[in-house]
Structures are given as C-alpha cells and as structure tokens.
Amino acid sequence: MGNENNELRMTHSCILSRGDEKFVRVTFEGDKTYAEGIVPSGEIETYRGFTEEEVEQLKLYLKLNKDEIMNKAKNITGIMHWF
C-alpha cells in the first residue's frame, strides 16, 4: 500500500467523545504515506501518499475491525484522566 517497503504502522487513540458520540482516532503511517481515520464510522479524514483505492481499503479495514479497535482503545487512559 502506497509505500515501497509495504510497512505500515497503525496507532490509535484512547476512547474520545464529542457530546454523546464515542470514537477512536486511528493513524496509518508509512515512510511516505499518512492517513488518519475514525472508528466506528470508518471514515478517513485526511491522507497523503495513498491512492484512492488504497484509501478505500483503509476504510474497509476500519469498518471490519471497529469492534477490536474500540476494545483496545478502552485500555488506554487518556491524558484528561490525569487531571
């Protein structure tokens, strides 16, 4: 996908909220690629270095794995819990 050595790192935030909506920000990074999306909607908000087809694949990945990503995000304590 989009980068020469095909290594793509995925990271995600803790559970975030906006009003009643709960979501997780997910970032995909390669040497020359970057994309940021949201779970559970599966939308990619910003990207560079990926083709449209690759962005569609990232969206599908987010949608198919939203439950697992949300569950993992529950285990991360956000910085706001420190205050």
N, CA, C and O atoms as a Maestro MAE file, in Angstrom:
{
 s_m_m2io_version
 :::
 2.0.0
}

f_m_ct {
 s_m_title
 :::
 protein
 m_atom[332] {
  # First column is atom index #
  i_m_mmod_type
  r_m_x_coord
  r_m_y_coord
  r_m_z_coord
  i_m_residue_number
  s_m_chain_name
  s_m_pdb_residue_name
  s_m_pdb_atom_name
  i_m_atomic_number
  :::
  1 25 0.809 -1.182 0.000 1 A "MET " " N  " 7
  2 3 0.000 0.000 0.000 1 A "MET " " CA " 6
  3 2 0.852 1.244 0.000 1 A "MET " " C  " 6
  4 15 1.511 1.521 1.002 1 A "MET " " O  " 8
  5 25 0.870 1.966 -1.013 2 A "GLY " " N  " 7
  6 3 1.406 3.301 -1.047 2 A "GLY " " CA " 6
  7 2 2.877 3.486 -0.722 2 A "GLY " " C  " 6
  8 15 3.438 4.509 -1.115 2 A "GLY " " O  " 8
  9 25 3.538 2.570 -0.031 3 A "ASN " " N  " 7
  10 3 4.937 2.793 0.264 3 A "ASN " " CA " 6
  11 2 5.769 1.619 -0.208 3 A "ASN " " C  " 6
  12 15 5.297 0.487 -0.315 3 A "ASN " " O  " 8
  13 25 7.028 1.931 -0.486 4 A "GLU " " N  " 7
  14 3 7.894 0.977 -1.173 4 A "GLU " " CA " 6
  15 2 8.173 -0.292 -0.395 4 A "GLU " " C  " 6
  16 15 8.210 -1.370 -0.987 4 A "GLU " " O  " 8
  17 25 8.370 -0.203 0.909 5 A "ASN " " N  " 7
  18 3 8.697 -1.415 1.657 5 A "ASN " " CA " 6
  19 2 7.451 -2.073 2.265 5 A "ASN " " C  " 6
  20 15 7.564 -3.053 3.002 5 A "ASN " " O  " 8
  21 25 6.274 -1.537 1.958 6 A "ASN " " N  " 7
  22 3 4.998 -2.105 2.395 6 A "ASN " " CA " 6
  23 2 4.827 -2.174 3.906 6 A "ASN " " C  " 6
  24 15 3.924 -2.859 4.386 6 A "ASN " " O  " 8
  25 25 5.658 -1.493 4.656 7 A "GLU " " N  " 7
  26 3 5.483 -1.477 6.107 7 A "GLU " " CA " 6
  27 2 4.587 -0.309 6.483 7 A "GLU " " C  " 6
  28 15 4.902 0.849 6.208 7 A "GLU " " O  " 8
  29 25 3.483 -0.628 7.105 8 A "LEU " " N  " 7
  30 3 2.508 0.371 7.500 8 A "LEU " " CA " 6
  31 2 2.245 0.206 8.988 8 A "LEU " " C  " 6
  32 15 1.885 -0.877 9.448 8 A "LEU " " O  " 8
  33 25 2.427 1.288 9.735 9 A "ARG " " N  " 7
  34 3 2.199 1.250 11.174 9 A "ARG " " CA " 6
  35 2 0.824 1.850 11.468 9 A "ARG " " C  " 6
  36 15 0.440 2.866 10.890 9 A "ARG " " O  " 8
  37 25 0.103 1.212 12.362 10 A "MET " " N  " 7
  38 3 -1.194 1.721 12.771 10 A "MET " " CA " 6
  39 2 -1.160 2.010 14.263 10 A "MET " " C  " 6
  40 15 -0.749 1.166 15.058 10 A "MET " " O  " 8
  41 25 -1.593 3.203 14.635 11 A "THR " " N  " 7
  42 3 -1.727 3.565 16.040 11 A "THR " " CA " 6
  43 2 -3.132 4.122 16.248 11 A "THR " " C  " 6
  44 15 -3.806 4.518 15.297 11 A "THR " " O  " 8
  45 25 -3.557 4.145 17.503 12 A "HIS " " N  " 7
  46 3 -4.887 4.687 17.765 12 A "HIS " " CA " 6
  47 2 -4.912 5.385 19.112 12 A "HIS " " C  " 6
  48 15 -4.068 5.151 19.977 12 A "HIS " " O  " 8
  49 25 -5.896 6.240 19.259 13 A "SER " " N  " 7
  50 3 -6.072 6.993 20.497 13 A "SER " " CA " 6
  51 2 -6.847 6.161 21.509 13 A "SER " " C  " 6
  52 15 -7.234 5.023 21.244 13 A "SER " " O  " 8
  53 25 -7.058 6.748 22.655 14 A "CYS " " N  " 7
  54 3 -7.997 6.189 23.624 14 A "CYS " " CA " 6
  55 2 -9.409 6.513 23.119 14 A "CYS " " C  " 6
  56 15 -9.566 7.129 22.065 14 A "CYS " " O  " 8
  57 25 -10.416 6.105 23.859 15 A "ILE " " N  " 7
  58 3 -11.793 6.456 23.506 15 A "ILE " " CA " 6
  59 2 -11.968 7.963 23.728 15 A "ILE " " C  " 6
  60 15 -11.700 8.476 24.815 15 A "ILE " " O  " 8
  61 25 -12.411 8.643 22.707 16 A "LEU " " N  " 7
  62 3 -12.666 10.079 22.782 16 A "LEU " " CA " 6
  63 2 -14.170 10.289 22.704 16 A "LEU " " C  " 6
  64 15 -14.900 9.392 22.285 16 A "LEU " " O  " 8
  65 25 -14.633 11.452 23.100 17 A "SER " " N  " 7
  66 3 -16.064 11.712 22.984 17 A "SER " " CA " 6
  67 2 -16.315 13.142 22.532 17 A "SER " " C  " 6
  68 15 -15.562 14.067 22.834 17 A "SER " " O  " 8
  69 25 -17.402 13.275 21.800 18 A "ARG " " N  " 7
  70 3 -17.883 14.558 21.312 18 A "ARG " " CA " 6
  71 2 -19.384 14.518 21.556 18 A "ARG " " C  " 6
  72 15 -20.127 13.899 20.794 18 A "ARG " " O  " 8
  73 25 -19.824 15.174 22.609 19 A "GLY " " N  " 7
  74 3 -21.225 15.046 23.005 19 A "GLY " " CA " 6
  75 2 -21.475 13.617 23.462 19 A "GLY " " C  " 6
  76 15 -20.762 13.108 24.327 19 A "GLY " " O  " 8
  77 25 -22.474 12.971 22.890 20 A "ASP " " N  " 7
  78 3 -22.780 11.580 23.225 20 A "ASP " " CA " 6
  79 2 -22.007 10.586 22.363 20 A "ASP " " C  " 6
  80 15 -22.025 9.383 22.626 20 A "ASP " " O  " 8
  81 25 -21.327 11.091 21.331 21 A "GLU " " N  " 7
  82 3 -20.600 10.215 20.404 21 A "GLU " " CA " 6
  83 2 -19.258 9.783 20.990 21 A "GLU " " C  " 6
  84 15 -18.487 10.614 21.469 21 A "GLU " " O  " 8
  85 25 -18.989 8.495 20.950 22 A "LYS " " N  " 7
  86 3 -17.690 7.951 21.369 22 A "LYS " " CA " 6
  87 2 -16.977 7.455 20.122 22 A "LYS " " C  " 6
  88 15 -17.583 6.792 19.280 22 A "LYS " " O  " 8
  89 25 -15.674 7.777 19.996 23 A "PHE " " N  " 7
  90 3 -14.927 7.402 18.808 23 A "PHE " " CA " 6
  91 2 -13.446 7.252 19.134 23 A "PHE " " C  " 6
  92 15 -12.984 7.632 20.209 23 A "PHE " " O  " 8
  93 25 -12.722 6.692 18.182 24 A "VAL " " N  " 7
  94 3 -11.278 6.494 18.307 24 A "VAL " " CA " 6
  95 2 -10.627 7.046 17.038 24 A "VAL " " C  " 6
  96 15 -11.103 6.791 15.931 24 A "VAL " " O  " 8
  97 25 -9.558 7.788 17.196 25 A "ARG " " N  " 7
  98 3 -8.774 8.261 16.040 25 A "ARG " " CA " 6
  99 2 -7.718 7.210 15.733 25 A "ARG " " C  " 6
  100 15 -7.021 6.732 16.629 25 A "ARG " " O  " 8
  101 25 -7.609 6.859 14.467 26 A "VAL " " N  " 7
  102 3 -6.658 5.838 14.022 26 A "VAL " " CA " 6
  103 2 -5.726 6.472 12.993 26 A "VAL " " C  " 6
  104 15 -6.172 7.174 12.086 26 A "VAL " " O  " 8
  105 25 -4.436 6.217 13.144 27 A "THR " " N  " 7
  106 3 -3.434 6.755 12.223 27 A "THR " " CA " 6
  107 2 -2.684 5.611 11.559 27 A "THR " " C  " 6
  108 15 -2.259 4.664 12.220 27 A "THR " " O  " 8
  109 25 -2.529 5.711 10.250 28 A "PHE " " N  " 7
  110 3 -1.723 4.780 9.469 28 A "PHE " " CA " 6
  111 2 -0.532 5.561 8.942 28 A "PHE " " C  " 6
  112 15 -0.699 6.621 8.338 28 A "PHE " " O  " 8
  113 25 0.683 5.040 9.171 29 A "GLU " " N  " 7
  114 3 1.887 5.735 8.729 29 A "GLU " " CA " 6
  115 2 2.858 4.775 8.071 29 A "GLU " " C  " 6
  116 15 3.113 3.679 8.568 29 A "GLU " " O  " 8
  117 25 3.391 5.209 6.946 30 A "GLY " " N  " 7
  118 3 4.468 4.514 6.270 30 A "GLY " " CA " 6
  119 2 5.584 5.517 6.046 30 A "GLY " " C  " 6
  120 15 5.521 6.643 6.541 30 A "GLY " " O  " 8
  121 25 6.605 5.117 5.302 31 A "ASP " " N  " 7
  122 3 7.719 6.033 5.053 31 A "ASP " " CA " 6
  123 2 7.269 7.296 4.328 31 A "ASP " " C  " 6
  124 15 7.732 8.392 4.647 31 A "ASP " " O  " 8
  125 25 6.370 7.153 3.352 32 A "LYS " " N  " 7
  126 3 5.925 8.304 2.558 32 A "LYS " " CA " 6
  127 2 4.411 8.419 2.527 32 A "LYS " " C  " 6
  128 15 3.856 9.111 1.674 32 A "LYS " " O  " 8
  129 25 3.744 7.750 3.448 33 A "THR " " N  " 7
  130 3 2.288 7.765 3.462 33 A "THR " " CA " 6
  131 2 1.766 8.093 4.852 33 A "THR " " C  " 6
  132 15 2.423 7.849 5.864 33 A "THR " " O  " 8
  133 25 0.568 8.652 4.866 34 A "TYR " " N  " 7
  134 3 -0.067 9.003 6.126 34 A "TYR " " CA " 6
  135 2 -1.575 9.041 5.898 34 A "TYR " " C  " 6
  136 15 -2.045 9.546 4.879 34 A "TYR " " O  " 8
  137 25 -2.315 8.511 6.842 35 A "ALA " " N  " 7
  138 3 -3.771 8.621 6.800 35 A "ALA " " CA " 6
  139 2 -4.294 8.643 8.226 35 A "ALA " " C  " 6
  140 15 -3.757 7.984 9.116 35 A "ALA " " O  " 8
  141 25 -5.350 9.414 8.422 36 A "GLU " " N  " 7
  142 3 -5.985 9.460 9.737 36 A "GLU " " CA " 6
  143 2 -7.470 9.221 9.553 36 A "GLU " " C  " 6
  144 15 -8.126 9.859 8.730 36 A "GLU " " O  " 8
  145 25 -7.985 8.286 10.338 37 A "GLY " " N  " 7
  146 3 -9.398 7.939 10.243 37 A "GLY " " CA " 6
  147 2 -10.063 7.876 11.590 37 A "GLY " " C  " 6
  148 15 -9.448 8.122 12.628 37 A "GLY " " O  " 8
  149 25 -11.351 7.535 11.551 38 A "ILE " " N  " 7
  150 3 -12.174 7.492 12.761 38 A "ILE " " CA " 6
  151 2 -12.932 6.175 12.804 38 A "ILE " " C  " 6
  152 15 -13.460 5.707 11.795 38 A "ILE " " O  " 8
  153 25 -12.973 5.593 13.988 39 A "VAL " " N  " 7
  154 3 -13.777 4.400 14.240 39 A "VAL " " CA " 6
  155 2 -14.821 4.824 15.265 39 A "VAL " " C  " 6
  156 15 -14.446 5.525 16.205 39 A "VAL " " O  " 8
  157 25 -16.067 4.471 15.170 40 A "PRO " " N  " 7
  158 3 -16.621 3.374 14.388 40 A "PRO " " CA " 6
  159 2 -17.090 3.732 12.980 40 A "PRO " " C  " 6
  160 15 -17.488 2.834 12.238 40 A "PRO " " O  " 8
  161 25 -17.060 5.006 12.579 41 A "SER " " N  " 7
  162 3 -17.596 5.371 11.259 41 A "SER " " CA " 6
  163 2 -16.795 4.788 10.101 41 A "SER " " C  " 6
  164 15 -17.340 4.544 9.024 41 A "SER " " O  " 8
  165 25 -15.500 4.565 10.322 42 A "GLY " " N  " 7
  166 3 -14.660 4.019 9.253 42 A "GLY " " CA " 6
  167 2 -14.259 5.049 8.210 42 A "GLY " " C  " 6
  168 15 -13.791 4.686 7.131 42 A "GLY " " O  " 8
  169 25 -14.434 6.314 8.515 43 A "GLU " " N  " 7
  170 3 -14.084 7.369 7.571 43 A "GLU " " CA " 6
  171 2 -12.600 7.727 7.682 43 A "GLU " " C  " 6
  172 15 -12.027 7.727 8.771 43 A "GLU " " O  " 8
  173 25 -11.997 8.027 6.548 44 A "ILE " " N  " 7
  174 3 -10.633 8.545 6.510 44 A "ILE " " CA " 6
  175 2 -10.767 10.053 6.338 44 A "ILE " " C  " 6
  176 15 -11.325 10.521 5.346 44 A "ILE " " O  " 8
  177 25 -10.260 10.808 7.298 45 A "GLU " " N  " 7
  178 3 -10.415 12.260 7.278 45 A "GLU " " CA " 6
  179 2 -9.330 12.968 6.482 45 A "GLU " " C  " 6
  180 15 -9.591 13.963 5.806 45 A "GLU " " O  " 8
  181 25 -8.127 12.451 6.566 46 A "THR " " N  " 7
  182 3 -7.020 13.079 5.854 46 A "THR " " CA " 6
  183 2 -6.025 12.002 5.438 46 A "THR " " C  " 6
  184 15 -5.856 11.000 6.132 46 A "THR " " O  " 8
  185 25 -5.369 12.215 4.301 47 A "TYR " " N  " 7
  186 3 -4.365 11.253 3.851 47 A "TYR " " CA " 6
  187 2 -3.424 11.898 2.843 47 A "TYR " " C  " 6
  188 15 -3.739 12.913 2.223 47 A "TYR " " O  " 8
  189 25 -2.262 11.277 2.703 48 A "ARG " " N  " 7
  190 3 -1.315 11.669 1.650 48 A "ARG " " CA " 6
  191 2 -0.502 10.439 1.281 48 A "ARG " " C  " 6
  192 15 -0.166 9.622 2.139 48 A "ARG " " O  " 8
  193 25 -0.195 10.316 0.018 49 A "GLY " " N  " 7
  194 3 0.642 9.220 -0.461 49 A "GLY " " CA " 6
  195 2 -0.106 7.939 -0.783 49 A "GLY " " C  " 6
  196 15 0.493 7.004 -1.314 49 A "GLY " " O  " 8
  197 25 -1.397 7.865 -0.479 50 A "PHE " " N  " 7
  198 3 -2.209 6.696 -0.787 50 A "PHE " " CA " 6
  199 2 -3.040 6.974 -2.031 50 A "PHE " " C  " 6
  200 15 -3.448 8.111 -2.267 50 A "PHE " " O  " 8
  201 25 -3.292 5.945 -2.822 51 A "THR " " N  " 7
  202 3 -4.203 6.070 -3.952 51 A "THR " " CA " 6
  203 2 -5.639 6.028 -3.423 51 A "THR " " C  " 6
  204 15 -5.869 5.648 -2.274 51 A "THR " " O  " 8
  205 25 -6.582 6.411 -4.244 52 A "GLU " " N  " 7
  206 3 -7.997 6.345 -3.847 52 A "GLU " " CA " 6
  207 2 -8.387 4.909 -3.491 52 A "GLU " " C  " 6
  208 15 -9.133 4.678 -2.540 52 A "GLU " " O  " 8
  209 25 -7.875 3.952 -4.262 53 A "GLU " " N  " 7
  210 3 -8.178 2.541 -3.994 53 A "GLU " " CA " 6
  211 2 -7.625 2.116 -2.634 53 A "GLU " " C  " 6
  212 15 -8.288 1.393 -1.889 53 A "GLU " " O  " 8
  213 25 -6.430 2.559 -2.317 54 A "GLU " " N  " 7
  214 3 -5.833 2.227 -1.016 54 A "GLU " " CA " 6
  215 2 -6.607 2.867 0.127 54 A "GLU " " C  " 6
  216 15 -6.759 2.262 1.188 54 A "GLU " " O  " 8
  217 25 -7.096 4.079 -0.078 55 A "VAL " " N  " 7
  218 3 -7.908 4.741 0.948 55 A "VAL " " CA " 6
  219 2 -9.189 3.943 1.176 55 A "VAL " " C  " 6
  220 15 -9.624 3.787 2.317 55 A "VAL " " O  " 8
  221 25 -9.791 3.440 0.112 56 A "GLU " " N  " 7
  222 3 -10.988 2.608 0.254 56 A "GLU " " CA " 6
  223 2 -10.677 1.336 1.046 56 A "GLU " " C  " 6
  224 15 -11.503 0.878 1.835 56 A "GLU " " O  " 8
  225 25 -9.484 0.766 0.837 57 A "GLN " " N  " 7
  226 3 -9.070 -0.418 1.586 57 A "GLN " " CA " 6
  227 2 -8.894 -0.086 3.073 57 A "GLN " " C  " 6
  228 15 -9.252 -0.887 3.935 57 A "GLN " " O  " 8
  229 25 -8.345 1.089 3.368 58 A "LEU " " N  " 7
  230 3 -8.196 1.510 4.763 58 A "LEU " " CA " 6
  231 2 -9.562 1.690 5.418 58 A "LEU " " C  " 6
  232 15 -9.761 1.287 6.564 58 A "LEU " " O  " 8
  233 25 -10.500 2.293 4.693 59 A "LYS " " N  " 7
  234 3 -11.862 2.463 5.221 59 A "LYS " " CA " 6
  235 2 -12.488 1.106 5.533 59 A "LYS " " C  " 6
  236 15 -13.097 0.923 6.586 59 A "LYS " " O  " 8
  237 25 -12.334 0.166 4.615 60 A "LEU " " N  " 7
  238 3 -12.886 -1.170 4.821 60 A "LEU " " CA " 6
  239 2 -12.244 -1.827 6.034 60 A "LEU " " C  " 6
  240 15 -12.932 -2.451 6.841 60 A "LEU " " O  " 8
  241 25 -10.924 -1.690 6.166 61 A "TYR " " N  " 7
  242 3 -10.221 -2.247 7.325 61 A "TYR " " CA " 6
  243 2 -10.806 -1.679 8.620 61 A "TYR " " C  " 6
  244 15 -11.085 -2.425 9.558 61 A "TYR " " O  " 8
  245 25 -10.991 -0.358 8.668 62 A "LEU " " N  " 7
  246 3 -11.537 0.271 9.874 62 A "LEU " " CA " 6
  247 2 -12.933 -0.251 10.186 62 A "LEU " " C  " 6
  248 15 -13.247 -0.529 11.344 62 A "LEU " " O  " 8
  249 25 -13.764 -0.384 9.175 63 A "LYS " " N  " 7
  250 3 -15.131 -0.853 9.390 63 A "LYS " " CA " 6
  251 2 -15.163 -2.303 9.861 63 A "LYS " " C  " 6
  252 15 -15.938 -2.656 10.750 63 A "LYS " " O  " 8
  253 25 -14.315 -3.145 9.260 64 A "LEU " " N  " 7
  254 3 -14.300 -4.567 9.626 64 A "LEU " " CA " 6
  255 2 -13.694 -4.820 11.001 64 A "LEU " " C  " 6
  256 15 -14.009 -5.819 11.648 64 A "LEU " " O  " 8
  257 25 -12.823 -3.914 11.447 65 A "ASN " " N  " 7
  258 3 -12.105 -4.106 12.706 65 A "ASN " " CA " 6
  259 2 -12.503 -3.108 13.789 65 A "ASN " " C  " 6
  260 15 -11.801 -2.968 14.790 65 A "ASN " " O  " 8
  261 25 -13.622 -2.415 13.595 66 A "LYS " " N  " 7
  262 3 -14.012 -1.355 14.533 66 A "LYS " " CA " 6
  263 2 -14.198 -1.857 15.959 66 A "LYS " " C  " 6
  264 15 -13.799 -1.176 16.904 66 A "LYS " " O  " 8
  265 25 -14.795 -3.030 16.135 67 A "ASP " " N  " 7
  266 3 -15.017 -3.536 17.493 67 A "ASP " " CA " 6
  267 2 -13.699 -3.818 18.207 67 A "ASP " " C  " 6
  268 15 -13.532 -3.464 19.374 67 A "ASP " " O  " 8
  269 25 -12.771 -4.452 17.506 68 A "GLU " " N  " 7
  270 3 -11.466 -4.756 18.095 68 A "GLU " " CA " 6
  271 2 -10.707 -3.472 18.431 68 A "GLU " " C  " 6
  272 15 -10.110 -3.368 19.502 68 A "GLU " " O  " 8
  273 25 -10.728 -2.496 17.523 69 A "ILE " " N  " 7
  274 3 -10.031 -1.229 17.757 69 A "ILE " " CA " 6
  275 2 -10.649 -0.496 18.941 69 A "ILE " " C  " 6
  276 15 -9.925 0.023 19.790 69 A "ILE " " O  " 8
  277 25 -11.973 -0.447 19.008 70 A "MET " " N  " 7
  278 3 -12.648 0.220 20.136 70 A "MET " " CA " 6
  279 2 -12.309 -0.468 21.453 70 A "MET " " C  " 6
  280 15 -12.068 0.202 22.457 70 A "MET " " O  " 8
  281 25 -12.287 -1.802 21.458 71 A "ASN " " N  " 7
  282 3 -11.946 -2.536 22.685 71 A "ASN " " CA " 6
  283 2 -10.522 -2.264 23.129 71 A "ASN " " C  " 6
  284 15 -10.273 -2.086 24.321 71 A "ASN " " O  " 8
  285 25 -9.569 -2.229 22.182 72 A "LYS " " N  " 7
  286 3 -8.181 -1.931 22.539 72 A "LYS " " CA " 6
  287 2 -8.051 -0.508 23.054 72 A "LYS " " C  " 6
  288 15 -7.277 -0.243 23.973 72 A "LYS " " O  " 8
  289 25 -8.812 0.410 22.462 73 A "ALA " " N  " 7
  290 3 -8.747 1.814 22.872 73 A "ALA " " CA " 6
  291 2 -9.263 2.007 24.292 73 A "ALA " " C  " 6
  292 15 -8.841 2.936 24.979 73 A "ALA " " O  " 8
  293 25 -10.168 1.144 24.740 74 A "LYS " " N  " 7
  294 3 -10.689 1.243 26.108 74 A "LYS " " CA " 6
  295 2 -9.594 1.022 27.140 74 A "LYS " " C  " 6
  296 15 -9.707 1.481 28.276 74 A "LYS " " O  " 8
  297 25 -8.534 0.321 26.749 75 A "ASN " " N  " 7
  298 3 -7.438 0.024 27.674 75 A "ASN " " CA " 6
  299 2 -6.419 1.145 27.780 75 A "ASN " " C  " 6
  300 15 -5.488 1.065 28.581 75 A "ASN " " O  " 8
  301 25 -6.587 2.186 26.983 76 A "ILE " " N  " 7
  302 3 -5.660 3.326 27.025 76 A "ILE " " CA " 6
  303 2 -6.303 4.418 27.874 76 A "ILE " " C  " 6
  304 15 -7.464 4.774 27.670 76 A "ILE " " O  " 8
  305 25 -5.551 4.935 28.810 77 A "THR " " N  " 7
  306 3 -6.030 6.019 29.637 77 A "THR " " CA " 6
  307 2 -5.652 7.332 28.964 77 A "THR " " C  " 6
  308 15 -4.475 7.588 28.710 77 A "THR " " O  " 8
  309 25 -6.629 8.146 28.681 78 A "GLY " " N  " 7
  310 3 -6.372 9.449 28.062 78 A "GLY " " CA " 6
  311 2 -5.744 10.414 29.041 78 A "GLY " " C  " 6
  312 15 -5.890 10.252 30.252 78 A "GLY " " O  " 8
  313 25 -5.063 11.395 28.544 79 A "ILE " " N  " 7
  314 3 -4.367 12.377 29.384 79 A "ILE " " CA " 6
  315 2 -5.356 13.141 30.271 79 A "ILE " " C  " 6
  316 15 -4.987 13.590 31.357 79 A "ILE " " O  " 8
  317 25 -6.594 13.291 29.827 80 A "MET " " N  " 7
  318 3 -7.575 14.026 30.621 80 A "MET " " CA " 6
  319 2 -7.875 13.311 31.943 80 A "MET " " C  " 6
  320 15 -8.317 13.951 32.897 80 A "MET " " O  " 8
  321 25 -7.645 12.008 32.014 81 A "HIS " " N  " 7
  322 3 -7.868 11.288 33.277 81 A "HIS " " CA " 6
  323 2 -6.837 11.653 34.350 81 A "HIS " " C  " 6
  324 15 -7.022 11.331 35.523 81 A "HIS " " O  " 8
  325 25 -5.758 12.322 33.950 82 A "TRP " " N  " 7
  326 3 -4.737 12.692 34.911 82 A "TRP " " CA " 6
  327 2 -5.153 13.915 35.719 82 A "TRP " " C  " 6
  328 15 -4.585 14.172 36.781 82 A "TRP " " O  " 8
  329 25 -6.123 14.665 35.241 83 A "PHE " " N  " 7
  330 3 -6.496 15.936 35.880 83 A "PHE " " CA " 6
  331 2 -7.726 15.783 36.729 83 A "PHE " " C  " 6
  332 15 -8.180 16.751 37.339 83 A "PHE " " O  " 8
  :::
 }
 m_bond[331] {
  # First column is bond index #
  i_m_from
  i_m_to
  i_m_order
  :::
  1 1 2 1
  2 2 3 1
  3 3 4 2
  4 3 5 1
  5 5 6 1
  6 6 7 1
  7 7 8 2
  8 7 9 1
  9 9 10 1
  10 10 11 1
  11 11 12 2
  12 11 13 1
  13 13 14 1
  14 14 15 1
  15 15 16 2
  16 15 17 1
  17 17 18 1
  18 18 19 1
  19 19 20 2
  20 19 21 1
  21 21 22 1
  22 22 23 1
  23 23 24 2
  24 23 25 1
  25 25 26 1
  26 26 27 1
  27 27 28 2
  28 27 29 1
  29 29 30 1
  30 30 31 1
  31 31 32 2
  32 31 33 1
  33 33 34 1
  34 34 35 1
  35 35 36 2
  36 35 37 1
  37 37 38 1
  38 38 39 1
  39 39 40 2
  40 39 41 1
  41 41 42 1
  42 42 43 1
  43 43 44 2
  44 43 45 1
  45 45 46 1
  46 46 47 1
  47 47 48 2
  48 47 49 1
  49 49 50 1
  50 50 51 1
  51 51 52 2
  52 51 53 1
  53 53 54 1
  54 54 55 1
  55 55 56 2
  56 55 57 1
  57 57 58 1
  58 58 59 1
  59 59 60 2
  60 59 61 1
  61 61 62 1
  62 62 63 1
  63 63 64 2
  64 63 65 1
  65 65 66 1
  66 66 67 1
  67 67 68 2
  68 67 69 1
  69 69 70 1
  70 70 71 1
  71 71 72 2
  72 71 73 1
  73 73 74 1
  74 74 75 1
  75 75 76 2
  76 75 77 1
  77 77 78 1
  78 78 79 1
  79 79 80 2
  80 79 81 1
  81 81 82 1
  82 82 83 1
  83 83 84 2
  84 83 85 1
  85 85 86 1
  86 86 87 1
  87 87 88 2
  88 87 89 1
  89 89 90 1
  90 90 91 1
  91 91 92 2
  92 91 93 1
  93 93 94 1
  94 94 95 1
  95 95 96 2
  96 95 97 1
  97 97 98 1
  98 98 99 1
  99 99 100 2
  100 99 101 1
  101 101 102 1
  102 102 103 1
  103 103 104 2
  104 103 105 1
  105 105 106 1
  106 106 107 1
  107 107 108 2
  108 107 109 1
  109 109 110 1
  110 110 111 1
  111 111 112 2
  112 111 113 1
  113 113 114 1
  114 114 115 1
  115 115 116 2
  116 115 117 1
  117 117 118 1
  118 118 119 1
  119 119 120 2
  120 119 121 1
  121 121 122 1
  122 122 123 1
  123 123 124 2
  124 123 125 1
  125 125 126 1
  126 126 127 1
  127 127 128 2
  128 127 129 1
  129 129 130 1
  130 130 131 1
  131 131 132 2
  132 131 133 1
  133 133 134 1
  134 134 135 1
  135 135 136 2
  136 135 137 1
  137 137 138 1
  138 138 139 1
  139 139 140 2
  140 139 141 1
  141 141 142 1
  142 142 143 1
  143 143 144 2
  144 143 145 1
  145 145 146 1
  146 146 147 1
  147 147 148 2
  148 147 149 1
  149 149 150 1
  150 150 151 1
  151 151 152 2
  152 151 153 1
  153 153 154 1
  154 154 155 1
  155 155 156 2
  156 155 157 1
  157 157 158 1
  158 158 159 1
  159 159 160 2
  160 159 161 1
  161 161 162 1
  162 162 163 1
  163 163 164 2
  164 163 165 1
  165 165 166 1
  166 166 167 1
  167 167 168 2
  168 167 169 1
  169 169 170 1
  170 170 171 1
  171 171 172 2
  172 171 173 1
  173 173 174 1
  174 174 175 1
  175 175 176 2
  176 175 177 1
  177 177 178 1
  178 178 179 1
  179 179 180 2
  180 179 181 1
  181 181 182 1
  182 182 183 1
  183 183 184 2
  184 183 185 1
  185 185 186 1
  186 186 187 1
  187 187 188 2
  188 187 189 1
  189 189 190 1
  190 190 191 1
  191 191 192 2
  192 191 193 1
  193 193 194 1
  194 194 195 1
  195 195 196 2
  196 195 197 1
  197 197 198 1
  198 198 199 1
  199 199 200 2
  200 199 201 1
  201 201 202 1
  202 202 203 1
  203 203 204 2
  204 203 205 1
  205 205 206 1
  206 206 207 1
  207 207 208 2
  208 207 209 1
  209 209 210 1
  210 210 211 1
  211 211 212 2
  212 211 213 1
  213 213 214 1
  214 214 215 1
  215 215 216 2
  216 215 217 1
  217 217 218 1
  218 218 219 1
  219 219 220 2
  220 219 221 1
  221 221 222 1
  222 222 223 1
  223 223 224 2
  224 223 225 1
  225 225 226 1
  226 226 227 1
  227 227 228 2
  228 227 229 1
  229 229 230 1
  230 230 231 1
  231 231 232 2
  232 231 233 1
  233 233 234 1
  234 234 235 1
  235 235 236 2
  236 235 237 1
  237 237 238 1
  238 238 239 1
  239 239 240 2
  240 239 241 1
  241 241 242 1
  242 242 243 1
  243 243 244 2
  244 243 245 1
  245 245 246 1
  246 246 247 1
  247 247 248 2
  248 247 249 1
  249 249 250 1
  250 250 251 1
  251 251 252 2
  252 251 253 1
  253 253 254 1
  254 254 255 1
  255 255 256 2
  256 255 257 1
  257 257 258 1
  258 258 259 1
  259 259 260 2
  260 259 261 1
  261 261 262 1
  262 262 263 1
  263 263 264 2
  264 263 265 1
  265 265 266 1
  266 266 267 1
  267 267 268 2
  268 267 269 1
  269 269 270 1
  270 270 271 1
  271 271 272 2
  272 271 273 1
  273 273 274 1
  274 274 275 1
  275 275 276 2
  276 275 277 1
  277 277 278 1
  278 278 279 1
  279 279 280 2
  280 279 281 1
  281 281 282 1
  282 282 283 1
  283 283 284 2
  284 283 285 1
  285 285 286 1
  286 286 287 1
  287 287 288 2
  288 287 289 1
  289 289 290 1
  290 290 291 1
  291 291 292 2
  292 291 293 1
  293 293 294 1
  294 294 295 1
  295 295 296 2
  296 295 297 1
  297 297 298 1
  298 298 299 1
  299 299 300 2
  300 299 301 1
  301 301 302 1
  302 302 303 1
  303 303 304 2
  304 303 305 1
  305 305 306 1
  306 306 307 1
  307 307 308 2
  308 307 309 1
  309 309 310 1
  310 310 311 1
  311 311 312 2
  312 311 313 1
  313 313 314 1
  314 314 315 1
  315 315 316 2
  316 315 317 1
  317 317 318 1
  318 318 319 1
  319 319 320 2
  320 319 321 1
  321 321 322 1
  322 322 323 1
  323 323 324 2
  324 323 325 1
  325 325 326 1
  326 326 327 1
  327 327 328 2
  328 327 329 1
  329 329 330 1
  330 330 331 1
  331 331 332 2
  :::
 }
}
